[in-house]
Amino acid sequence: MISFMKKWSLALRWWLFFMLINLGTVIMFLTGMVDQVNAVDFTKLSFVIWVAFYVFTLRNGVITYKSSKNPPITEHEISEYVHKNEMGWFASDIFLTIGMTGTVIGFIYMLSTSFAEISTANVVTLKVAMSKMSMGMGAALYTTAAGLICGTILKIQQFDIQQYLDKIDAVCKCGGKK
């Protein structure tokens, strides 16, 4: 039983992450958070980040399953998994970049549309300006949050895989004595 748990520990940790991600997604749907983000984030970059995050999480699941089922023995196999893992590190950084891009777009939208035809004497134009400002700020903040959260969770997954690969590599280099 212990060898089974040891062999599949990486895949089981990934499965726990995957289930928690799905639970969080369901909670976001049930609480109306997804509808709120959809209404405010006119760039839809939050959803782009989430979909890409989900794809990379599934990709990590395939990598963890394959490496747990048949642990890499040769240095070539280990380097192949490390190469695949580096793509995930890159994606997690891209999520942050996309989130920041959404922030900049949101601020540009907020500043370019809010003050264009504002008249301090007319209350209606002030309300319209405030509405446009809140939409721009909402897009900015939601894309930032999506980039930070998804990027961080993906980095945790990548770190877990990297730790496993480093451990396997150390065992391989010392002739399996660890």
N, C-alpha and C positions, 0 to 999 in steps of 0.2 A: 504493500500500500504506500509506503514512504517513497519508494522509487517511482511509482506512478505520479505522486504529487510533485516530486522533484522534477521529473521529466516534463510534466505539463504545467509547471508553475507559471511560466511566461504566458502561455495561452490562457490559463485561468485568470491571471491578472488582467489581461486584455479583455477577456469576457466580462469581468467585473466593471471595467471602464465602459465597455460598450453598453452594458445594461444601465449603468448610471446615466450615460449620455441619452439613451432612449427614454429613461424615466424623466430626465430634465426636459426633454423635448415634449413629452406628453403633458407635463405640468405647464410648460409654456403655452401649449395649445389650449388646455383646459382653463387657464387663468385669463386668456385673451391677450396674452403678451404678443403672440405672433401677429394677431390682427392689428394691434397697436403699432408694432414695428412696421408692418405693411402699410399702414395709413400714413405714417410720418416719414419713413425712409424712402424718399422719391428716387434715390439712386439705385435702390435694391441691392446695394453692395453687401448689406448684412446677410441677405439670403445667398448671395454668391459665396461669401465666406463660409456660411454654414454648410452649404452643399459640398463645397470642396473639402471642408473639414470632415464631413461624413464619409466622403469617398476615401480620403487618406486614412481615416480610422478603419474602414473596411480593408483597405490595403495593408495596414499594419496587422489586422487580424489574419490575413492570408500569410503574411511573413511569419508571424508568431506560430501559426498552425504548422506551416511547413518546417520551420526550424525546430519545433517541439517534436513533431512526428519523426523526422529524420534529422537529428542534430548534425550540424556541419562538422565534418571530421577533418577535412583538408583545409589548408590555408586559402586555397582558391575558393572553396565554398564559403568560408568566413568572409573573405574580401567581397564576394558577390552580395552577401547579406548586408555588409557594411555599406556597400555602394547603394543598395536599395534604401537603406536607412537614411543615408545622406539626403535623398530626395525628400524625405519627410521633414528633416531639419530645415531644408530650403523652403518647403511649403509653409511651415510654421512661421518663418520670418516673412514670407509673402503675405500671410494673413494680417500681420501687424501693419505691413505696408499698405495693403488694401484698406484697412481700417483707418489709417492716417489719411489716405487719399479721400475717403469718404468724409472725413473731418474737414479737410480743406474745401472740398466741393460744397459741403453744408455751410461753411462760413462764407464762401463766395456767394452762394445763393442768398444767404441771409443778408449780407451787406449790399449786394447789388439790387435786390428786389425790394427790400424793406424801406429804404430811404429815397427811392426814385421819385415818387410823387407824394411825399409826405407834406402835410400842412398842419401845423400845430393848432391852427384855429378850427380845424374840422375834426371832430371826434371820430367820425367814420373812417377817415384816412389813417388815423392813429391806430384804430382797431385792426384795420387791414394790415398795416405795417407790423403790428405786434403778432398777428397771425402768421405772416410770412417769416418773421424772425423765429417764431417758435418752431415752424416747420424746418427751417434751415438748421437750427440748433438740435432738433430731434434727430435729423439725419446725421449730423456730425457726431452726436453722442452715441447713437445706436451702432453706427459703423465702427466707432472706436471700441465700444464694448464688445461687439462681435469679434473684432480682430484680436483684442487682448485675451478674451476668454478662450476662443477657439485655438489661438496660437499657443497659449499656455497649456491647455489640456493636451494638444498634440505634442508639445515639447516633452511633457511628462511621459507620454507613450514612447516617444523616440528615445528618451533617456533610459527607460526600462529595457527597451530592445538593445540599446548600446551596451548597457551593463551586462546583459546576458551574453552578447557577442564577445565582449572583452573577457568575460569569465571563460567562455568556451575556447577563445584564442589562447588564453594563458594555460589551460589544460592541454591544449594541442601542442603548444611549444615545449612543455615540460614532459611530454610523453605520456600524458594521462595520469600523472601521479597526484594530482590535486583532488 
